[in-house]
Amino acid sequence: MKPKKLPNIGAMAAQMAANQSRIATAIDRLLAPLDSMVDASAIGDWETVAALGRQLARDSRHAGYRGISAGAQSVAREAAQPNNQRRAKQTLVRLIGTYGRTAQRES
């Protein structure tokens, strides 16, 4: 009987590191619209917050981060409603928490 060939552990480790790097990069790219949403909310530009929320929802959904996508959709929906700043801010804070938990889980 022929001995079973073992997998190349070094190659597997390199592939895992490359995958981890891609995940970290994807999460970091999602942070830019989130930062812009916070900045826009600080000056009361809720139209921009809503637009960025829709963008972040779409991008995070395509990247496979459903929790971030759902949170961003909520922010977009709340920010698009007139005189709804308090609720929009609450959903934005929840989105920031979701992003933080996702980033920590992926690292």
LUMVEX-543897 format. One record per residue: x, y, z of N, C-alpha, C, O, CB in turn; residue in three letters. Coordinates in steps of 0.001 Angstrom, whole numbers, plus 500000, padded with zeros to 6 digits. Glycine has a CB too. Example, Ala and Ser with C-alpha at 12.3 -4.5 7.8 and 13.67 -1.06 7.14 Angstrom:
% LUMVEX-543897
513190494310507800512300495500507800513200496700507800514236496681508465511308495527509046ALA/512850497750507080513670498940507140512900500030507870513409501138508039514084499402505725SER/
END
This chain:
% LUMVEX-543897
500839498825500000500000500000500000500885501238500000501866501341500736499045499998501211MET/500498502160499153501239503401498976500898504372500114499726504512500461500921504037497594LYS/501904505048500704501589506020501768500773507195501199501009507669500088502903506547502433PRO/499831507627501989498978508755501596499787510044501612500484510346502581497750508876502538LYS/499684510788500535500418512057500436499724513106501300498524513340501160500511512540498951LYS/500467513718502169499924514745503047499841516084502317500645516362501428500783514877504314LEU/498875516904502691498768518214502047499954519099502418500583518917503460497450518902502441PRO/500240520039501560501320520990501790500821522047502780500077522957502415501796521649500443ASN/501236521908504010500774522806505070501189524246504803500418525168505067501316522354506422ILE/502373524447504291502848525798503989501969526488502961501628527661503114504280525754503490GLY/501598525755501907500727526323500869499342526620501432498734527640501108500615525361499666ALA/498848525714502283497533525944502894497561527190503786496623527988503779497095524709503718MET/498636527345504546498760528519505425498839529800504603498244530814504967500007528393506331ALA/499571529753503498499679530935502634498318531294502037497962532470501959500707530690501506ALA/497559530277501616496229530526501056495291531111502113494518532023501822495637529227500483GLN/495359530592503322494520531123504408494879532579504704493991533403504922494680530266505687MET/496153532893504711496585534273504961496104535198503850495672536320504114498118534347505084ALA/496180534730502610495706535541501487494205535770501582493722536871501319496053534870500152ALA/493471534731501957492020534878502117491691535863503235490793536693503092491369533514502408ASN/492414535770504339492193536686505462492459538120505040491728539034505420493089536311506655GLN/493505538311504255493838539648503775492730540207502883492385541385502984495165539622503012SER/492176539368502014491074539818501154489846540188501971489170541169501663490711538734500141ARG/489555539419503001488408539715503864488620541053504573487721541893504608488192538579504902ILE/489807541244505133490105542498505836490004543688504892489484544736505273491506542445506466ALA/490492543539503673490418544621502685488970544933502330488597546101502219491202544249501417THR/488158543906502152486741544114501820486028544858502941485250545776502681486041542765501554ALA/486286544474504166485649545146505304486118546594505398485318547493505657485958544399506621ILE/487417546823505187487949548185505249487327549077504170487071550257504413489475548164505097ASP/487085548520502984486461549311501915485043549721502282484563550765501841486449548522500605ARG/484377548910503082483021549246503511483024550382504529481999551031504742482333548018504101LEU/484174550623505160484254551660506187484166553067505611483642553961506275485537551514506963LEU/484664553291504395484667554638503809483265555231503718483068556362504161485297554604502424ALA/482273554518503160480936555111503122480354555298504527479588556231504768480002554239502287PRO/480720554413505444480219554544506815480758555820507455480013556546508113480614553311507662LEU/482038556095507267482623557340507788481937558559507168481641559535507857484147557385507506ASP/481692558488505874481024559603505188479593559781505693479100560905505787481020559372503666SER/478931558674506015477572558758506564477585559486507912476726560325508185476960557341506725MET/478556559158508732478671559817510043478929561307509848478305562135510511479811559176510892VAL/479841561653508944480138563063508674478906563805508164478623564918508607481277563180507655ASP/478177563197507241476979563841506684475902563998507748475195565006507771476432563029505499ALA/475771563011508627474753563124509685475103564240510665474211564884511217474610561787510442SER/476394564470510883476819565514511814476423566904511341476208567804512152478316565454512013ALA/476326567079510022475928568394509500474465568410509054473983569399508501476830568791508326ILE/473767567296509304472337567242508982472028567018507514470939567364507055471686568498509416GLY/472955566452506772472740566175505351472161564761505212472867563816504861474081566319504535ASP/470878564642505493470224563335505536470020562736504150469911561518504011468892563449506238TRP/469969563571503140469863563065501769471133562277501403471061561210500792469640564241500766GLU/472277562818501785473542562127501539473638560861502380474117559832501903474729563053501838THR/473189560932503615473196559745504481472365558635503833472788557479503797472639560088505902VAL/471197558987503327470333557992502688470995557399501448470958556186501241468987558618502313ALA/471598558254500624472254557770499403473432556854499742473597555798499132472737558959498543ALA/474240557257500704475379556427501110474910555125501751475546554083501590476282557195502085LEU/473806555187502470473240553973503064472821552975501996473062551775502130472044554320503945GLY/472199553470500942471808552584499835473044551982499163473064550798498827470958553356498795ARG/474079552817498970475324552336498365475975551269499236476385550220498739476299553502498142GLN/476069551536500531476686550588501450475880549298501520476457548213501593476821551204502842LEU/474563549403501499473716548208501522473998547332500310474143546115500432472227548597501562ALA/474072547945499169474331547207497919475733546576497937475892545392497639474187548154496692ARG/476736547375498287478114546891498278478327545764499293478977544764498988479074548042498568ASP/477785545928500487477984544909501517477198543639501191477634542538501526477567545450502892SER/476058543784500547475295542601500128476104541798499099476181540572499176473910543018499531ARG/476701542506498145477525541836497132478766541196497744479247540175497254477939542828496048HIS/479280541792498807480465541249499473480110540113500426480999539440500947481191542350500232ALA/478808539895500659478376538796501515478158539160502971478039538275503819479362537717501444GLY/478105540440503272477886540885504657476438541335504816476128542524504745478865542043505038TYR/475564540364505032474124540651505088473739541524506271472832542349506158473344539361505149ARG/474414541358507405474098542173508575474374543651508324473570544512508679474896541696509777GLY/475509543930507713475842545316507384474860545837506339474412546981506421477307545430506867ILE/474529545014505371473593545424504324472234545784504916471662546821504580473436544309503282SER/471724544938505786470413545207506405470456546484507244469517547280507213469976544013507284ALA/471536546677507987471667547887508793471741549138507940471134550158508265472889547799509670GLY/472489549059506846472625550209505942471281550528505275470949551697505075473708549928504865ALA/470518549501504934469185549730504363468286550450505367467527551348505003468540548392503936GLN/468380550048506623467581550703507669467957552172507807467088553038507916467768549987509015SER/469257552443507801469709553833507893469189554625506702468674555730506872471254553909507958VAL/469318554073505501468854554764504292467365555061504376466923556159504039469152553925503041ALA/466604554090504820465143554257504928464791555344505947463954556206505680464473552919505329ARG/465434555295507111465134556280508160465613557675507764464924558662508025465785555862509488GLU/466779557765507142467328559076506766466517559729505653466496560955505538468785558934506326ALA/465855558927504841465069559466503723463741560070504177463104560802503421464806558374502702ALA/463327559771505388462054560299505889462265561681506500463191561882507286461432559336506934GLN/461408562629506139461554563985506696461344563996508216460545563228508752460554564948506023PRO/462066564867508880461942565058510329462120563757511110461403563501512077460591565662510655ASN/463059562959510693463284561670511327464746561516511763465282560408511788462892560538510372ASN/465374562630512100466798562614512414467129561717513608468126560995513591467275564020512687GLN/466303561768514624466592560984515832466629559491515504467557558785515897465535561265516930ARG/465638559030514800465567557604514423466713557246513457467291556164513552464182557278513764ARG/467028558141512549468130557895511612469453557774512366470275556915512046468215559028510561ALA/469657558628513363470885558555514160470952557242514930472019556636515033470970559743515133LYS/469819556800515470469790555537516208470172554361515307470954553496515701468397555307516814GLN/469619554338514107469939553227513206471392553313512730472024552286512482468982553223511996THR/471914554513512602473321554672512216474236554133513316475237553479513023473645556162511927LEU/473903554399514563474692553865515683474637552336515687475649551676515920474173554426517038VAL/473459551779515431473343550313515353474197549752514212474843548715514360471865549899515157ARG/474192550442513089475004550011511944476491550014512294477222549093511931474747550922510730LEU/476927551044512995478331551121513408478675549929514306479745549336514170478615552462514147ILE/477775549584515216477986548413516075478045547123515282478881546261515552476888548319517111GLY/477163546986514304477161545790513453478465545689512677479050544612512563475964545814512481THR/478914546824512143480189546841511411481320546393512335482146545565511951480483548261510840TYR/481357546936513547482424546596514498482417545124514841483476544497514878482286547416515771GLY/481241544550515094481156543126515413481584542274514213482261541260514382479723542759515845ARG/481196542680513021481565541932511817483065541983511602483690540960511319480835542486510584THR/483646543165511733485100543310511539485871542500512561486884541885512228485514544785511626ALA/485405542491513805486101541752514844485985540248514605486948539509514807485546542119516224GLN/484826539805514184484603538383513931485468537887512771485946536753512789483121538121513634ARG/485665538733511771486420538346510569487925538410510780488687537829510008486037539239509404GLU/488361539119511832489815539251512021490370538148512887491573538111513145490153540596512639SER/
END
